[in-house]
Amino acid sequence: MRMFLYVLRECGVKGVPSFDGFRKMQGQLRERCGVPTIPCKSSHGNVFWMVDPRALLAQDWVNPEIRPHIHVYPKIPDGPISEVWHTEKWHTGLDRSMLTPMYNAGDRHYYVNELSRMHNGDMVIPSRWVIFHGELHADVHRVTFDTSTQGLASVDTSSTELVPARAFAANYFDLEADGMLPQWAEYLQCHETCISGAPPAMPNPLREIAEGDPLYSSFVNHFVDDVSGNRSKSWNKHINTYITHANLPCRLLQQEARIHFVSTSPNATAAEQFTDFKRVVTSTHQTPVRVIDPATSRPARFRIFIHAEPSDNPMQSELSGHIGGNGNFFCRKCEVGGTTAYKASDEGFHSLFMPGELRSKITVLSALQEQVELACLGVENKVRRRQTETGIKDPYTERAICELIQRARKAREEGPHRTREEIQQELLAWVEANSDAVYNPFLTMPGLDPTRDTPVEILHTVLLGVVKYAWHWTHTSWTAAQKAEYALRLQSTSTDGLSIHAICANYIIQYANSLIGRQLKTVVQTTSFHVHDKLPPLQFKLWLAIGDMTALIWFPEIHDKETYKRDLTTAIANVLDVFAEIDPSKIVEKVKLHVLSHGIEDVSRFGPLIGMCTEGFESFNGIFRNASIHSNHLAPSRDIAQQLADHEAHKHRLMGGFWHSVNGDWVQAGTQIRDFLRHHPTLQRLFGWAAMPPPAPGSFKLAAIPREHASRPAVSLGSTQARNALNASVYDLDSKWTVCRSAVSCAQDVCVKGSWVCAASPIDPTQHVIGRVEELLADTRSNSAIAVLDLFEVAASRHPIFDMPCLVRRMNEPSFAIIELSALKFSFNIQHDCSAAGCAATGERNALQERVESSVRERFIEHKLNVERYIVNMHSLHNPHLIRSVLPRDITAPIPRFADRRQAHAQFAKALRESQNRKQATAAARRAAKKNAAPAGLP
């Protein structure tokens, strides 16, 4: 910073402050409009600092760029399922008191569990507010009046019905003011919730804490990870906590600007840090955060609840109070497992392929309480036995258990006359008085069940788990020549429609044991096409199964939930079955394989699993490291928290967010400051904010003017392939057109010449056509453009090797069609059928080095186009839902590998037992040989 100020002064800039003056100004900004940091001390005595999560979420509420995207009500999906407000978590997985409790009609508020009158005069009591068909509705209980008992009222709790919000005419206070509150039947009068026909307590108690302002609910995804604070390989462990605002759409949550740092510590554990986070969050349940709502320019308030914990598998086990993946009961979400002998039995082995009896935080807490009671007796063996038998061993509670065991033993030594029961009761009284220091705060957080709200995390479970296992099996079995051949094939992959980085095949082979998620994405989408003749049949089947499963998991939206769940269930089952067929021990040893089976439940609870991906959080670790290396490491938690809090505040000001001024007004930065960031994409990228709107469907970009031309050249439509189009008669072939560089499809894919696309048929718009873009042309007389497609049709059967749909010529003859750009639906990936055409590495060229042609020669794959047969890449993670929506299900739906899975699993279990017996016999022989070889007299 001193250097920066020096350069400004040397350049003659006026008003450059001194370094001390600059720091003073920063301190003033922090006080006036900064994000506060909170010093914390855990129950275990560790000190750390936390960025106030109330201020972080408040910035979203008062930001005019973000507030329109905040969803506060569940939505009954009438289209695709793509967001959390479409899913079971918001609809049935939460206590309804945690949802947004009211509807703001402008001049009055309608709360749940309060009597309201509709325009038709009917009395109802809303139980929740939901969006249905794009309009706010209430789930209501009807209020009925019994004429035989002088018109006494009761609540019909046997059913609910949806009523649009516009049908409400008067709220509880309106009815009270007009003297229209009914007399409730005495035998039904109750101050509890709406049960057995009884009215709830009115008015809603939440009105008191709202103090007349609209009251909403905000949910956060809470992420915890252990991260090194160093850029070097020297490990400097910190436990980090980040959050995202789950009320925002997934596309915004993937932006770096929407990921918020909360706390870090090299000393305090995840549970210790969460204890203070929980205290701040639960404080909003009685004292909601007050903000200015840019949507209404009036004050509003919000409460905070935890939505999910999308961390990696070891951390999710820790937060769930689970013993970990090495335990006999190795699943954090269910009670599957048992002893080694049981898991190798037919029944036990089969149980590992599907979810067992689900755990819950109630059962986990009950098991921990039992362990604490045993610890108060001072007998450690009984505690360890229960942990092994249940798979529940919470690291946070473990510290208290060890302390209680020691205290019980010490009390026994100091008072031999005291019974174990007396000592136990004394210690249990201490536990009850200090429960926050004993029990995992994640298990006592309202609205959060760590056993269910730790969704399958696809980065670590799929890419760094299943895909990496298969990749290790694959490349370790190859010779150097086979690896070189694979690299040549991989480099020749058609990447259009894959949405991946440029393929560096030599790097992937050279560092095959150290690939990260980005490279494994490339591997899983392409490997199946290059290894069919280089692997044993079962391993090739494994790649096909993994590719099918991964593409289904990467669906960004789900149109038919039940069909999708059936397909995903089959795809996951195929992956597990092929793994077991190759090596049954992997099913017993690799918990990530079993965790996949819980993906079906998580889809119902959270929607598409891609929405819970942690790649954004993992990328944010780079921001944390930048802050860490600029700390003096004497107070890293404080320095990092303050620096990243200042970063949040600065970003908020530049984006146009409001803040509370010293005189009590809500103010924002001037228009010139706001426009400066809005009009400079480079600065937006520095803040991780994508403010620029996506390209409009149907738009296009013209090709660059060739250097040898003074103006943009034009061609007649008849001189292009458009003259051969089936619908060429509709167009004037003598008209002039210019060449386009790219066009944008309805799915916002950028299509270029050579892209494979699906489009609406120009003959019958209700049908679709598939083809390759041959020409992109713009009319010189108007702002319109067309695409000329080389049409292909879908073969009736799957490819015999790759089990994927194929595209072939119609009647083995080329045919073309002219398509308006607005009819381009989406692009997808295809691969040439090299196995049928006999394509090989027969080409030779100069290799590119440093972006220039070198004198080093390299081979490459020459595609033989004598066979125009192409394979639709069903393993592509780009538009996997769209390509399956237009292709026949009989050539895309996963096919179960075994008709009778239980019988197949019994065979695998038998092979597992035989393998274990051989290993045990070998180990016993080795021990015996070692014992016999020992010199006489030695043990």
Secondary structure, DSSP 8 states (H G I E B T S, - for coil): -HHHHHHHHHTT-TT---HHHHHHHHHHHHHHH---EEEEE-TTS-EEEEE-HHHHHHHHHT-TTTGGG---S-EE-SS-B-SGGGSHHHHTSS-GGGS--EEE-SS-EEETTS-EEETTS-EEEEEEEEEETTEEEEEEEEEEEEGGGTTEEEEEEEEEEEEEGGGEEE-HHHHHHTT----B-GGG--SSSS-TT----SS-THHHHHTTS-EEEEEEEEEEEEEES-SSSS--EEEEEEEEETTS-HHHHTSGGGEEEEEEESSS-HHHHHHHHHHHHHHTTTS-EEEEETTTTEEEEEEEEEEE----HHHHHHHTTB--TTSSS--SSB-----HHHHHSHHHHHHTTS--SB--HHHHHHHHHHHHHHHTTT-HHHHHHHHHHHTB--HHHHHHHHHHHHHHHHHHHH-TTS-HHHHHHHHHHHHHHTHHHHS-GGGGSTT--TTTSS---HIIIIIIIIIHHHHHHHHHT--HHHHHHHHHHHHT---TTS------HHHHHHTGGG--HHHHHHHHHHGGGT-TTTS-HHHHHHHHHHHHHHHHHT-S-BSSHHHHHHHHHHHHHHHHHHHHHH-THHHHH-HHHHHHTTHHHHHHHHSSGGGG--HHHHHHHHHHHHHHHTS-SSSHHHHHHHHHHHHHHHHHHHTT--EE-TTS-EE---HHHHHHHHT-HHHHHHTT---S----TT-EEE----TT-SS---EEGGGSGGGGBTTGGGS-TTSEEEEEEEEE-TT--EE-TT-EEEEE-SS-TTSEEEEEEEEEEEETTSS-EEEEEEEEEE-SS--TTT-S-EEE-BTTB--EEEEEGGGEEEEE-EEE-HHHHT-EEEEEEEEEETTEEEEEEEEEEE--TTS--EEE-TT-SSSHHHHHHHS-GGGTS---S-SSHHHHHHHHHHHHHHHHHHHHHHHHHHHHHHHHHS-TT--
